[in-house]
């Protein structure tokens, strides 16, 4: 007589079935075009990476004052100068990275030259929200703890191929004529 009378059949060994293994990208990659993709361009984590980058810039960056350049029509291309006073918008306090260096004053046959070009790095999303637009050539950046003004002459986007643009890198040179900016602060 069986041990358990309410069960009609005996227990049998059921061997395990092999498990199907699928890669995470199989649903994304078309079966006819089999290529290895390391990054998912539609990944929602790109927003997370941008937030983390913004926090890193805010924690490790310095306070900078940006005077927005108001483009004027009286710029003389021949002499590469403005005919009238250049106007700047109200300054904004932002956070960004830069490498503070002492000002180099080299004596040449033409006089003393200031050769301290500076590079400023900002989180793109943060700076465009704060300034209500992109940084442009002509904007003036002043580090809060230094009394030196830098005029931006080139802006580049620094990006990761798969995840998009996170940084704006601004190349700037020292301004010699800061009287317009100083007069505008008062």
C-alpha positions, 0 to 999 in steps of 0.5 A: 500500500502506498505511503500516501493514499490520497495521491494517485501516482508516485513522485518521479524525478523531473530533471531541470530544463536548461535556462534561456540566457538573453542579453540586456540589449537583445530587445533593442538590437535588430536581429538582422543587424547584430552589433555590440552596443555598450551604451543605450542612447535612449537610456533614461539615466542620462538625466541622472548623469547630468544631475550628478555632474551638476552637483559635482560642479556645485560642490567643487566649483568656485563662485563666478560673476558673469556679465552678459554681453549685450550685442551692439551694432557699432562694432568696427571690424576694421579696427576690431573695437567698439565705437561706443561704450559696450553695455552689459546686462545685470551680473549673475552669480554662478558656479563653475570650475577654473584653474586660478593662476597668477597673472604673468606679465611678460616684457616684450619689445612692445611693452608689458603683455598680460598672457593669462588666458583662462578656461572656465567649465560649467554644467551646460544645463545649470548655466543655461537655466541660470543665465536664461540662455547660453554663454556667448563670446563677449560675456565677461567672467569675474572670479568672486575672490579675484579682481580680474575680469576675463572676456570670453572669446570661445565657447565649446561643448564638451560631451560624451558620445553616448550620453550627450553634452554636459559641459560648456568650456569657455576660453577667456582672456584678461580684459584691460579696459574694465572701466565700463564694467566697474562703472556699471556696478555702481 
